[in-house]
Amino acid sequence: MPGGTTRFLAREGPERESNSAWTRGLRGLRGAAPRCGNLEQMSEVIFIVEEAPEGGFTARALGIPIFTEADSVAELHVQVRDAVRCHFDAADMPKVIRLHFIRDELISA
């Protein structure tokens, strides 16, 4: 993942979006995830950040078709800001970008 990349995803169907594990698990953070068609003046965008199997990090926005990846957390901050700026008009830009890091750990029993 040299330099990181940003991809914009096609909107998932409502049945898939509402049943995905990351959406179900995070609805309690700020209520229901916003729908793509309701982008007027969002105050916050939440990204789910996970370690990528090949190294680095991936970030996916909740309820908005934005996906990006980077090799380090500092680089991920730059990539996420860039992706949000590309997705929203200046008038609709959210005030806060929240990164929610998810990490799986296995321990022996």
MDTraj code that builds the backbone (N, CA, C; nanometers):
import mdtraj as md
import numpy as np

residues = "MET PRO GLY GLY THR THR ARG PHE LEU ALA ARG GLU GLY PRO GLU ARG GLU SER ASN SER ALA TRP THR ARG GLY LEU ARG GLY LEU ARG GLY ALA ALA PRO ARG CYS GLY ASN LEU GLU GLN MET SER GLU VAL ILE PHE ILE VAL GLU GLU ALA PRO GLU GLY GLY PHE THR ALA ARG ALA LEU GLY ILE PRO ILE PHE THR GLU ALA ASP SER VAL ALA GLU LEU HIS VAL GLN VAL ARG ASP ALA VAL ARG CYS HIS PHE ASP ALA ALA ASP MET PRO LYS VAL ILE ARG LEU HIS PHE ILE ARG ASP GLU LEU ILE SER ALA".split()
xyz = np.array([
    [0.0812, -0.1189, 0.0000],
    [0.0000, 0.0000, 0.0000],
    [0.0858, 0.1257, 0.0000],
    [0.1795, 0.1402, -0.0876],
    [0.2625, 0.2592, -0.0866],
    [0.1807, 0.3842, -0.1115],
    [0.1987, 0.4830, -0.0224],
    [0.1310, 0.6106, -0.0418],
    [-0.0159, 0.6106, -0.0052],
    [-0.0754, 0.4958, 0.0202],
    [-0.2166, 0.4884, 0.0545],
    [-0.3045, 0.5142, -0.0659],
    [-0.4267, 0.4683, -0.0580],
    [-0.5220, 0.4892, -0.1663],
    [-0.6567, 0.5229, -0.1075],
    [-0.7378, 0.5854, -0.1866],
    [-0.8747, 0.6161, -0.1472],
    [-0.9669, 0.5599, -0.2533],
    [-1.0702, 0.4906, -0.2082],
    [-1.1686, 0.4363, -0.2996],
    [-1.3061, 0.4777, -0.2511],
    [-1.3929, 0.5098, -0.3447],
    [-1.5307, 0.5408, -0.3119],
    [-1.6123, 0.4196, -0.3541],
    [-1.6888, 0.3650, -0.2608],
    [-1.7634, 0.2425, -0.2840],
    [-1.9047, 0.2727, -0.3304],
    [-1.9566, 0.1846, -0.4121],
    [-2.0976, 0.1955, -0.4500],
    [-2.1798, 0.1711, -0.3244],
    [-2.2893, 0.2385, -0.3114],
    [-2.3729, 0.2241, -0.1926],
    [-2.4249, 0.0819, -0.1826],
    [-2.4129, 0.0267, -0.0636],
    [-2.4641, -0.1073, -0.0390],
    [-2.6155, -0.0996, -0.0244],
    [-2.6834, -0.2081, -0.0534],
    [-2.8279, -0.2113, -0.0367],
    [-2.8661, -0.1971, 0.1093],
    [-2.9864, -0.1468, 0.1395],
    [-3.0277, -0.1246, 0.2776],
    [-3.0223, -0.2512, 0.3619],
    [-3.0583, -0.3656, 0.3024],
    [-3.0563, -0.4890, 0.3799],
    [-2.9145, -0.5293, 0.4168],
    [-2.8193, -0.5073, 0.3270],
    [-2.6807, -0.5421, 0.3563],
    [-2.6198, -0.4411, 0.4536],
    [-2.6462, -0.3137, 0.4322],
    [-2.5895, -0.2093, 0.5178],
    [-2.6361, -0.2269, 0.6622],
    [-2.7641, -0.2523, 0.6831],
    [-2.8159, -0.2622, 0.8190],
    [-2.7767, -0.3925, 0.8864],
    [-2.7364, -0.4938, 0.8103],
    [-2.7016, -0.6219, 0.8686],
    [-2.5520, -0.6455, 0.8772],
    [-2.4694, -0.5546, 0.8294],
    [-2.3262, -0.5775, 0.8372],
    [-2.2808, -0.5682, 0.9823],
    [-2.1805, -0.6462, 1.0183],
    [-2.1349, -0.6541, 1.1569],
    [-2.0845, -0.5203, 1.2078],
    [-2.0097, -0.4477, 1.1256],
    [-1.9530, -0.3215, 1.1745],
    [-2.0601, -0.2160, 1.1956],
    [-2.1686, -0.2193, 1.1172],
    [-2.2771, -0.1233, 1.1377],
    [-2.3578, -0.1598, 1.2615],
    [-2.3915, -0.2883, 1.2763],
    [-2.4684, -0.3317, 1.3932],
    [-2.3936, -0.3027, 1.5218],
    [-2.2642, -0.3300, 1.5228],
    [-2.1855, -0.3140, 1.6442],
    [-2.1632, -0.1700, 1.6849],
    [-2.1772, -0.0758, 1.5926],
    [-2.1454, 0.0629, 1.6241],
    [-2.2647, 0.1553, 1.6262],
    [-2.3837, 0.1034, 1.6098],
    [-2.5015, 0.1909, 1.6125],
    [-2.5140, 0.2626, 1.7455],
    [-2.4673, 0.2034, 1.8521],
    [-2.4764, 0.2654, 1.9830],
    [-2.3841, 0.3848, 2.0000],
    [-2.2844, 0.4020, 1.9141],
    [-2.1916, 0.5141, 1.9290],
    [-2.2605, 0.6480, 1.9098],
    [-2.3360, 0.6629, 1.8035],
    [-2.4023, 0.7900, 1.7733],
    [-2.5396, 0.7668, 1.7125],
    [-2.6098, 0.6649, 1.7538],
    [-2.7397, 0.6364, 1.6946],
    [-2.7216, 0.5657, 1.5611],
    [-2.8248, 0.5597, 1.4828],
    [-2.8199, 0.4896, 1.3551],
    [-2.7230, 0.5571, 1.2596],
    [-2.6571, 0.4763, 1.1813],
    [-2.5636, 0.5296, 1.0818],
    [-2.6404, 0.6124, 0.9791],
    [-2.5848, 0.7258, 0.9357],
    [-2.6537, 0.8091, 0.8367],
    [-2.6610, 0.7393, 0.7020],
    [-2.7662, 0.7638, 0.6301],
    [-2.7823, 0.7081, 0.4956],
    [-2.7134, 0.7977, 0.3940],
    [-2.6699, 0.7389, 0.2857],
    [-2.5983, 0.8138, 0.1826],
    [-2.6842, 0.9254, 0.1246],
    [-2.8137, 0.9044, 0.1132],
    [-2.9008, 1.0040, 0.0540],
    [-2.9309, 1.1214, 0.1462],
    [-2.8860, 1.1153, 0.2709],
    [-2.9159, 1.2188, 0.3691],
    [-2.7856, 1.2839, 0.4143],
    [-2.7177, 1.3545, 0.3245],
    [-2.5867, 1.4098, 0.3544],
    [-2.5901, 1.5561, 0.3969],
    [-2.7075, 1.6149, 0.4069],
    [-2.7113, 1.7566, 0.4386],
    [-2.6550, 1.7834, 0.5780],
    [-2.5532, 1.8670, 0.5819],
    [-2.4877, 1.9187, 0.7014],
    [-2.4725, 1.8160, 0.8142],
    [-2.3930, 1.7151, 0.7907],
    [-2.3595, 1.6198, 0.8955],
    [-2.2578, 1.6855, 0.9878],
    [-2.2716, 1.6646, 1.1176],
    [-2.1761, 1.7243, 1.2105],
    [-2.0578, 1.6320, 1.2350],
    [-2.0737, 1.5022, 1.2070],
    [-1.9681, 1.4058, 1.2358],
    [-1.9718, 1.2902, 1.1365],
    [-1.8540, 1.2437, 1.0969],
    [-1.8413, 1.1229, 1.0162],
    [-1.7589, 1.0245, 1.0973],
    [-1.8074, 0.9011, 1.1076],
    [-1.7377, 0.7980, 1.1841],
    [-1.6750, 0.6983, 1.0877],
    [-1.5463, 0.6720, 1.1059],
    [-1.4743, 0.5717, 1.0285],
    [-1.4396, 0.4537, 1.1179],
    [-1.4589, 0.3337, 1.0654],
    [-1.4155, 0.2118, 1.1317],
    [-1.2763, 0.1816, 1.0781],
    [-1.1780, 0.1740, 1.1671],
    [-1.0390, 0.1515, 1.1273],
    [-0.9961, 0.0130, 1.1754],
    [-0.9402, -0.0645, 1.0833],
    [-0.8903, -0.1979, 1.1156],
    [-0.7504, -0.2148, 1.0588],
    [-0.6720, -0.3021, 1.1215],
    [-0.5415, -0.3356, 1.0666],
    [-0.5633, -0.4225, 0.9438],
    [-0.4929, -0.3918, 0.8357],
    [-0.5044, -0.4688, 0.7121],
    [-0.4180, -0.5947, 0.7243],
    [-0.4638, -0.7064, 0.6684],
    [-0.3858, -0.8311, 0.6755],
    [-0.2463, -0.8176, 0.6139],
    [-0.2334, -0.7361, 0.5103],
    [-0.1044, -0.7187, 0.4432],
    [-0.0197, -0.6087, 0.5073],
    [-0.0688, -0.5505, 0.6167],
    [0.0006, -0.4423, 0.6852],
    [-0.0695, -0.3108, 0.6625],
    [-0.0499, -0.2174, 0.7512],
    [-0.1149, -0.0881, 0.7401],
    [-0.2553, -0.0923, 0.7976],
    [-0.3373, 0.0034, 0.7551],
    [-0.4718, 0.0193, 0.8095],
    [-0.5717, 0.0471, 0.6980],
    [-0.6961, 0.0049, 0.7203],
    [-0.8067, 0.0399, 0.6318],
    [-0.9091, 0.1179, 0.7137],
    [-0.9773, 0.2109, 0.6486],
    [-1.0807, 0.2900, 0.7151],
    [-1.2029, 0.2967, 0.6258],
    [-1.3191, 0.2662, 0.6831],
    [-1.4459, 0.2679, 0.6101],
    [-1.5441, 0.3554, 0.6865],
    [-1.6059, 0.4502, 0.6168],
    [-1.7028, 0.5400, 0.6803],
    [-1.8338, 0.4666, 0.7053],
    [-1.8972, 0.4977, 0.8161],
    [-2.0274, 0.4404, 0.8489],
    [-2.1364, 0.5107, 0.7694],
    [-2.2097, 0.4358, 0.6887],
    [-2.3245, 0.4897, 0.6180],
    [-2.2941, 0.5798, 0.4998],
    [-2.1664, 0.5997, 0.4696],
    [-2.1261, 0.6841, 0.3574],
    [-2.0250, 0.6035, 0.2756],
    [-2.0353, 0.6021, 0.1451],
    [-1.9464, 0.5173, 0.0647],
    [-1.8041, 0.5739, 0.0495],
    [-1.7283, 0.5753, 0.1596],
    [-1.5893, 0.6195, 0.1561],
    [-1.5026, 0.5109, 0.2171],
    [-1.3957, 0.4756, 0.1480],
    [-1.2988, 0.3770, 0.1959],
    [-1.1599, 0.4281, 0.1618],
    [-1.0663, 0.4145, 0.2571],
    [-0.9289, 0.4534, 0.2303],
    [-0.8357, 0.3623, 0.3092],
    [-0.7087, 0.3644, 0.2743],
    [-0.6097, 0.2824, 0.3440],
    [-0.4767, 0.3554, 0.3457],
    [-0.3914, 0.3163, 0.4424],
    [-0.2605, 0.3800, 0.4565],
    [-0.1684, 0.2874, 0.5338],
    [-0.0387, 0.3181, 0.5282],
    [0.0621, 0.2351, 0.5943],
    [0.0792, 0.2676, 0.7423],
    [0.0461, 0.3886, 0.7849],
    [0.0631, 0.4282, 0.9247],
    [-0.0593, 0.5072, 0.9696],
    [-0.0706, 0.5254, 1.1006],
    [-0.1834, 0.6014, 1.1543],
    [-0.1740, 0.7477, 1.1106],
    [-0.0540, 0.8042, 1.1128],
    [-0.0378, 0.9440, 1.0700],
    [-0.0786, 0.9610, 0.9239],
    [-0.0380, 0.8673, 0.8393],
    [-0.0756, 0.8726, 0.6979],
    [-0.2259, 0.8508, 0.6809],
    [-0.2841, 0.7674, 0.7661],
    [-0.4282, 0.7427, 0.7596],
    [-0.5064, 0.8704, 0.7898],
    [-0.4590, 0.9498, 0.8846],
    [-0.5241, 1.0781, 0.9152],
    [-0.5304, 1.1657, 0.7899],
    [-0.4198, 1.1721, 0.7169],
    [-0.4149, 1.2529, 0.5944],
    [-0.5109, 1.1959, 0.4900],
    [-0.5095, 1.0646, 0.4716],
    [-0.5941, 0.9999, 0.3708],
    [-0.7425, 1.0169, 0.4029],
    [-0.7791, 1.0032, 0.5305],
    [-0.9201, 1.0173, 0.5697],
    [-0.9673, 1.1606, 0.5465],
    [-0.8873, 1.2583, 0.5879],
    [-0.9251, 1.3983, 0.5642],
    [-0.9433, 1.4257, 0.4152],
    [-0.8507, 1.3743, 0.3344],
    [-0.8588, 1.3939, 0.1899],
    [-0.9855, 1.3298, 0.1330],
    [-1.0161, 1.2084, 0.1773],
    [-1.1353, 1.1389, 0.1279],
    [-1.2630, 1.2133, 0.1656],
    [-1.2688, 1.2666, 0.2878],
    [-1.3877, 1.3420, 0.3314],
    [-1.4007, 1.4707, 0.2509],
    [-1.2895, 1.5398, 0.2281],
    [-1.2934, 1.6636, 0.1478],
    [-1.3396, 1.6360, 0.0051],
    [-1.3000, 1.5214, -0.0502],
    [-1.3416, 1.4861, -0.1868],
    [-1.4897, 1.4496, -0.1924],
    [-1.5422, 1.3928, -0.0857],
    [-1.6799, 1.3427, -0.0854],
    [-1.7834, 1.4529, -0.0619],
    [-1.7504, 1.5508, 0.0223],
    [-1.8469, 1.6535, 0.0607],
    [-1.8155, 1.7865, -0.0067],
    [-1.9202, 1.8642, -0.0335],
    [-1.9040, 2.0033, -0.0748],
    [-1.8611, 2.0827, 0.0480],
    [-1.8014, 2.1983, 0.0268],
    [-1.7540, 2.2811, 0.1379],
    [-1.8675, 2.3163, 0.2347],
    [-1.9856, 2.3435, 0.1829],
    [-2.0988, 2.3807, 0.2683],
    [-2.1494, 2.2639, 0.3524],
    [-2.1291, 2.1410, 0.3055],
    [-2.1801, 2.0221, 0.3747],
    [-2.0735, 1.9491, 0.4554],
    [-1.9523, 2.0036, 0.4620],
    [-1.8402, 1.9378, 0.5288],
    [-1.8703, 1.9142, 0.6769],
    [-1.8531, 1.7892, 0.7254],
    [-1.8742, 1.7632, 0.8678],
    [-1.7697, 1.8361, 0.9518],
    [-1.8061, 1.8684, 1.0752],
    [-1.7154, 1.9397, 1.1648],
    [-1.6123, 1.8460, 1.2275],
    [-1.6495, 1.7188, 1.2470],
    [-1.5640, 1.6227, 1.3168],
    [-1.5540, 1.4941, 1.2360],
    [-1.4333, 1.4377, 1.2336],
    [-1.4115, 1.3042, 1.1777],
    [-1.3662, 1.2169, 1.2939],
    [-1.4421, 1.1128, 1.3222],
    [-1.4096, 1.0218, 1.4326],
    [-1.3545, 0.8912, 1.3756],
    [-1.2393, 0.8488, 1.4259],
    [-1.1804, 0.7217, 1.3868],
    [-1.2009, 0.6227, 1.5008],
    [-1.2717, 0.5146, 1.4721],
    [-1.2977, 0.4107, 1.5716],
    [-1.2119, 0.2897, 1.5360],
    [-1.1077, 0.2661, 1.6145],
    [-1.0153, 0.1578, 1.5866],
    [-1.0690, 0.0269, 1.6445],
    [-1.0697, -0.0759, 1.5598],
    [-1.1119, -0.2092, 1.6004],
    [-0.9911, -0.3006, 1.5902],
    [-0.9613, -0.3709, 1.6977],
    [-0.8465, -0.4608, 1.6975],
    [-0.8862, -0.5920, 1.7615],
    [-0.8596, -0.7008, 1.6931],
    [-0.8844, -0.8340, 1.7476],
    [-0.7570, -0.8850, 1.8130],
    [-0.7728, -0.9394, 1.9327],
    [-0.6604, -1.0015, 2.0018],
    [-0.7006, -1.1411, 2.0433],
    [-0.6115, -1.2350, 2.0216],
    [-0.6325, -1.3721, 2.0658],
    [-0.5409, -1.3995, 2.1838],
    [-0.5964, -1.4562, 2.2891],
    [-0.5150, -1.4958, 2.4025],
    [-0.5431, -1.6428, 2.4319],
    [-0.4457, -1.7104, 2.4878],
    [-0.4667, -1.8528, 2.5176],
    [-0.5560, -1.8668, 2.6398],
    [-0.6323, -1.9737, 2.6416],
    [-0.7278, -1.9983, 2.7520],
    [-0.6582, -2.0603, 2.8718],
])
top = md.Topology()
chain = top.add_chain()
for i, resn in enumerate(residues, 1):
    res = top.add_residue(resn, chain, resSeq=i)
    for name in ("N", "CA", "C"):
        top.add_atom(name, md.element.get_by_symbol(name[0]), res)
traj = md.Trajectory(xyz[None], top)
